């Protein structure tokens, strides 16, 4: 007998797995998957001697799970369900209607941290796989689960390291369904069939500190910065395309000064981010940015440096068999006509799509309460999501 998606969700939510702590979540999943023929492999990455929350702890060891049930035909596709067991901190627990790790069912909802993001998704695709294997023990394609405990954190030793290791040893993923909460008003109304890339920049402009009454003896980094930053903000990077909005640049922080009104500062620092579509790459954006700053600083006594950090390149799964299977499954279970979207932030799909050359979609419960006090999800949606996932398996793996 398999659990229901609801009962497994409750079991997972009761684990207080605040990032990057998996607690016993992956052990619970192994217990559920192994009897159904899944080869379950824990794939930890990072330095186990480090404290994740210490200043130098970002390379601390992370718990990851790769589980695969191989099909009868090795040439048939591999469909991977991807997700995470870590959750964000709860905030003030006294402000919750029900304790955040009590996994309370009340008023038609399942309440708790991770209820929407994304332990119900993990539970739903686990139960969907179990039910599918019960009905189709000789399925041709393979079913895999890739689970990390570091999606909500810095994501250094999680999915990225796992897919690199899988690729190196010849494993494949043809299709990947990320169980992130993609829905907005009703279950399945939105499918994420791509995501924008995210490129972060830390710009430092260095001048010469001096007295504000003697500017000729100083080099003001803010004055040197302003014209270049103005052009950067005014630039049209692209016009988007049929799937993506235009690339957006946003400045998030500007810092300079000594705190005194009569001192020209030595440095100015700016943090900015590109959310970019497939009309650009990280390298083209870097090149265009440097061209703007090189032009403005060519005759300046100030100098600039930019430290870049790429969170992920954009990815896109165009309409085809996989997307059609997802929309058809949603329609069959809920009656909803789905909309494709590439909006929002990033997910671990950004690591899977380019490394494994996989078609990736995100499909999960409503995202209205994610990361909030009183995070919750409708009980009916949990069971229906498992049914949707099972229908997708029937279309893609049989």
C-alpha positions in Angstrom: 0.0 0.0 0.0 1.2 3.5 -0.9 0.7 6.6 1.2 -1.6 9.3 -0.1 0.1 12.5 -1.3 -1.5 14.2 1.7 -0.2 11.8 4.3 3.3 11.9 2.9 3.2 15.7 2.8 2.3 15.8 6.4 5.2 13.5 7.3 7.7 15.7 5.4 6.3 19.0 6.8 6.8 17.7 10.3 10.5 17.6 9.7 11.9 21.2 10.6 14.2 21.2 7.6 15.2 24.9 7.6 17.8 25.3 4.9 20.2 23.6 4.5 19.1 21.0 6.9 17.3 18.1 5.4 16.5 16.5 8.8 15.1 13.1 7.9 13.2 14.1 4.7 15.4 12.3 2.2 15.5 9.2 4.5 11.7 9.2 4.4 11.7 9.4 0.6 14.2 6.5 0.3 11.9 4.4 2.6 9.0 5.2 0.2 10.9 4.7 -3.1 13.2 1.7 -2.5 10.3 -0.9 -2.3 9.3 0.2 -5.8 12.6 -0.6 -7.4 14.3 2.7 -7.2 18.0 2.7 -6.8 18.5 5.4 -4.1 21.9 7.2 -3.8 22.7 9.9 -1.4 25.1 12.3 -3.0 26.5 14.7 -0.4 28.8 17.6 -1.6 30.8 20.1 0.3 33.0 20.1 3.4 31.3 18.3 6.3 33.6 20.1 8.8 32.2 23.5 8.0 29.2 25.2 9.7 26.9 26.4 6.9 25.9 29.5 8.9 29.5 30.6 9.7 31.1 33.3 7.7 33.2 30.8 5.8 30.5 28.1 5.7 29.0 28.4 2.3 30.8 25.3 1.1 29.4 23.2 3.9 28.2 19.7 3.1 24.7 19.4 1.6 22.6 16.3 1.5 21.2 15.3 -1.9 19.3 12.3 -3.2 19.4 10.7 -6.7 16.8 7.9 -7.1 16.1 6.2 -10.4 13.7 3.4 -11.4 15.1 2.1 -14.7 12.7 1.2 -17.4 12.7 -1.9 -19.6 14.2 0.0 -22.6 17.5 1.8 -21.9 17.0 3.9 -25.0 13.7 5.2 -23.8 13.4 8.7 -22.2 14.3 9.4 -18.6 11.7 11.7 -16.8 13.1 13.3 -13.7 11.1 14.9 -11.0 13.2 17.6 -9.2 12.6 19.3 -5.9 14.0 20.4 -2.6 13.4 19.4 1.0 14.8 22.5 2.6 12.5 25.4 3.6 13.0 29.0 4.6 12.9 30.1 8.2 9.5 30.4 9.9 9.7 33.9 11.2 7.8 34.5 14.4 6.2 31.2 15.2 3.8 32.8 17.6 2.3 34.7 14.6 1.3 31.4 12.9 -2.3 30.2 13.2 -0.9 26.7 13.7 2.7 25.8 14.6 4.7 25.8 11.4 5.9 22.3 11.7 2.7 20.8 13.0 1.4 20.0 9.4 -2.2 20.8 10.6 -5.1 20.1 8.3 -7.9 22.6 9.0 -10.5 24.4 6.9 -9.7 22.5 3.8 -6.0 23.4 3.9 -2.7 21.8 4.9 -0.8 24.4 7.0 2.9 24.5 7.6 6.3 25.7 6.4 7.0 24.0 3.1 3.3 23.2 2.4 3.5 25.1 -0.8 7.2 25.5 -1.3 7.6 22.6 -1.9 7.1 19.5 0.2 3.6 18.8 -1.3 5.2 18.8 -4.7 7.8 16.3 -3.5 5.2 14.1 -1.9 2.9 14.3 -5.0 5.5 13.2 -7.5 6.7 10.4 -5.1 3.2 9.0 -4.8 2.5 9.5 -8.5 5.6 7.4 -9.3 4.5 4.7 -6.8 1.0 4.5 -8.3 2.3 4.5 -11.9 4.8 1.6 -11.2 2.0 -0.4 -9.5 -0.1 -0.1 -12.6 2.7 -0.3 -15.2 5.6 -2.4 -13.7 7.1 -3.0 -17.2 7.3 0.6 -18.3 9.8 1.4 -21.0 11.2 4.7 -19.9 12.9 5.5 -16.6 11.7 7.6 -13.7 14.1 9.6 -11.5 14.0 11.9 -8.5 16.6 14.6 -7.9 16.2 16.1 -4.4 18.4 18.6 -2.7 18.4 20.4 0.7 20.1 23.6 -0.6 17.6 25.2 -3.0 16.6 27.9 -0.6 20.2 28.7 0.3 23.3 29.5 -1.7 22.8 26.5 -4.0 26.5 25.7 -4.2 26.5 22.0 -3.3 23.0 21.0 -4.3 21.4 20.3 -7.7 24.3 22.0 -9.6 26.9 19.6 -8.2 24.5 16.6 -8.6 23.9 17.2 -12.3 27.6 17.8 -13.0 28.4 14.4 -11.3 25.5 12.6 -13.2 26.7 14.1 -16.5 30.3 13.0 -15.8 29.3 9.4 -15.3 27.0 9.2 -18.3 23.6 9.5 -16.7 20.9 11.3 -18.7 17.8 13.3 -18.1 15.5 13.9 -21.1 12.6 15.5 -19.4 12.6 17.2 -16.0 9.5 18.3 -14.1 10.4 20.7 -11.2 7.6 20.6 -8.6 7.9 24.3 -7.6 4.6 26.1 -6.9 3.8 27.5 -10.3 0.1 28.0 -10.0 -1.5 31.4 -9.3 -5.3 31.2 -8.9 -6.2 27.6 -9.5 -4.1 24.4 -9.6 -2.3 24.1 -13.0 -3.4 27.5 -14.4 0.3 28.3 -15.0 3.2 26.2 -16.2 6.6 27.6 -16.2 8.3 26.4 -19.4 11.4 28.6 -19.0 13.1 31.0 -16.7 15.0 34.2 -17.2 18.7 34.2 -16.5 20.1 36.1 -13.5 23.4 37.9 -13.5 24.6 39.9 -10.5 27.2 42.6 -10.5 29.2 44.4 -7.7 30.6 47.6 -9.2 33.3 49.4 -7.3 34.5 52.9 -8.4 37.7 54.2 -6.7 38.6 57.8 -6.6 40.7 59.9 -4.1 39.4 61.0 -0.8 39.6 64.7 0.0 38.1 67.8 1.5 34.9 68.8 -0.1 36.1 72.4 -0.3 39.1 71.4 -2.4 37.6 69.1 -5.1 40.6 69.7 -7.3 42.7 67.8 -4.8 40.4 64.8 -4.8 38.7 62.5 -7.3 35.0 62.1 -6.6 33.9 58.5 -7.4 30.2 59.4 -7.2 30.6 62.0 -9.9 32.7 59.7 -12.0 30.1 57.0 -11.6 26.9 59.0 -12.3 27.1 59.4 -16.1 28.0 55.8 -16.7 25.3 54.5 -14.4 22.7 56.8 -16.1 23.5 55.3 -19.5 23.5 51.8 -18.1 20.0 52.3 -16.7 18.7 54.0 -19.9 20.0 51.2 -22.2 17.6 48.9 -24.0 19.2 45.5 -23.8 16.8 43.7 -26.1 13.1 43.6 -26.9 12.3 40.1 -25.6 10.6 37.5 -27.8 7.5 35.4 -28.0 8.3 33.6 -24.7 10.2 36.2 -22.7 9.8 39.8 -21.7 12.7 42.2 -22.5 15.8 41.9 -20.4 15.6 44.1 -17.2 18.4 45.8 -15.3 17.7 46.9 -11.7 20.0 48.7 -9.3 19.5 47.4 -5.8 22.2 49.1 -3.7 24.3 52.3 -3.9 26.8 52.9 -1.1 29.4 55.6 -0.6 30.6 58.3 1.8 32.3 58.5 5.2 29.3 59.8 7.0 30.7 63.3 7.1 29.3 66.1 4.9 32.6 67.7 4.2 34.6 64.6 2.9 34.7 63.3 -0.6 34.7 59.5 -0.4 37.4 57.2 -1.7 35.0 54.7 -3.2 31.5 54.1 -4.3 29.8 50.7 -4.7 26.8 49.7 -6.7 25.0 46.4 -6.8 22.8 45.7 -9.8 21.2 42.7 -11.5 20.2 41.6 -14.9 17.1 39.4 -15.4 17.7 38.4 -19.0 16.0 36.5 -21.7 17.3 34.2 -24.4 18.1 37.2 -26.7 21.2 37.8 -24.5 23.8 35.7 -22.7 25.8 36.6 -19.6 28.8 37.2 -21.8 27.0 39.7 -24.1 25.6 41.6 -21.1 29.1 41.8 -19.5 30.6 43.0 -22.8 28.0 45.7 -23.3 28.3 46.9 -19.6 32.1 47.1 -19.8 31.9 49.0 -23.1 29.7 51.7 -21.4 32.0 52.0 -18.4 35.2 51.9 -20.5 33.8 54.8 -22.6 32.9 57.0 -19.5 36.1 56.2 -17.6 38.6 56.5 -20.4 39.4 60.1 -19.5 38.7 59.9 -15.8 41.1 59.8 -12.9 38.8 57.3 -11.2 38.8 53.6 -12.0 36.2 50.9 -11.9 36.0 47.2 -11.3 33.1 44.8 -11.7 32.7 41.5 -9.9 30.3 39.3 -11.7 28.2 36.4 -10.3 26.0 34.3 -12.7 23.1 32.7 -10.9 21.9 31.0 -14.0 21.5 31.3 -17.8 17.9 31.5 -19.2 16.3 28.2 -20.3 13.3 27.5 -22.5 11.2 24.4 -23.3 9.2 25.2 -26.4 5.8 23.7 -27.1 6.0 20.0 -28.0 5.4 16.6 -26.5 6.4 17.4 -23.0 4.5 20.6 -22.6 1.5 19.1 -24.4 1.6 16.2 -21.9 1.5 18.6 -19.0 -1.3 20.7 -20.3 -3.4 17.7 -21.2 -2.9 16.1 -17.8 -4.0 19.3 -16.1 -7.0 19.6 -18.3 -8.0 16.0 -17.6 -7.7 16.3 -13.8 -8.9 19.8 -13.1 -10.6 21.1 -16.3 -8.2 24.0 -16.4 -6.6 25.4 -19.5 -3.0 26.2 -18.6 -1.0 29.2 -19.6 2.7 29.0 -20.3 4.9 31.5 -18.5 8.6 32.4 -18.1 8.1 35.0 -15.4 9.3 35.1 -11.8 12.7 34.3 -10.3 14.9 31.3 -10.7 14.7 27.6 -9.8 17.1 24.6 -9.9 15.8 24.1 -13.4 18.6 26.5 -14.4 21.2 23.9 -13.5 19.4 20.9 -15.1 18.4 22.3 -18.5 21.9 23.4 -19.8 24.0 20.6 -18.2 21.7 17.7 -19.2 20.3 19.3 -22.3 16.9 18.5 -20.8 13.4 19.9 -21.5 12.4 21.4 -18.2 9.0 22.6 -16.9 7.8 23.7 -13.5 4.4 22.6 -12.3 3.1 22.7 -8.8 0.6 24.0 -6.3 -0.4 27.7 -5.7 2.3 30.1 -4.8 0.1 32.6 -3.0 1.5 31.9 0.5 5.1 30.8 -0.2 7.7 32.1 2.3 4.8 33.7 4.3 3.4 33.3 7.8 0.6 30.7 7.6 1.9 29.1 4.4 -0.7 26.6 3.3 -2.1 24.7 0.4 -5.6 23.3 -0.4 -5.9 19.6 0.5 -7.7 18.8 -2.7 -4.8 20.3 -4.7 -2.3 18.0 -3.1 -4.1 14.9 -4.3 -5.0 16.3 -7.7 -1.3 17.3 -8.2 -0.3 13.6 -7.7 -2.9 12.6 -10.3 -1.6 15.2 -12.8 2.0 13.9 -12.3 0.8 10.3 -12.8 -0.9 11.2 -16.1 2.3 12.9 -17.3 4.2 9.7 -16.5 1.7 7.7 -18.5 2.3 9.9 -21.5 6.1 10.2 -21.4 7.4 7.0 -19.9 5.2 4.1 -21.0 
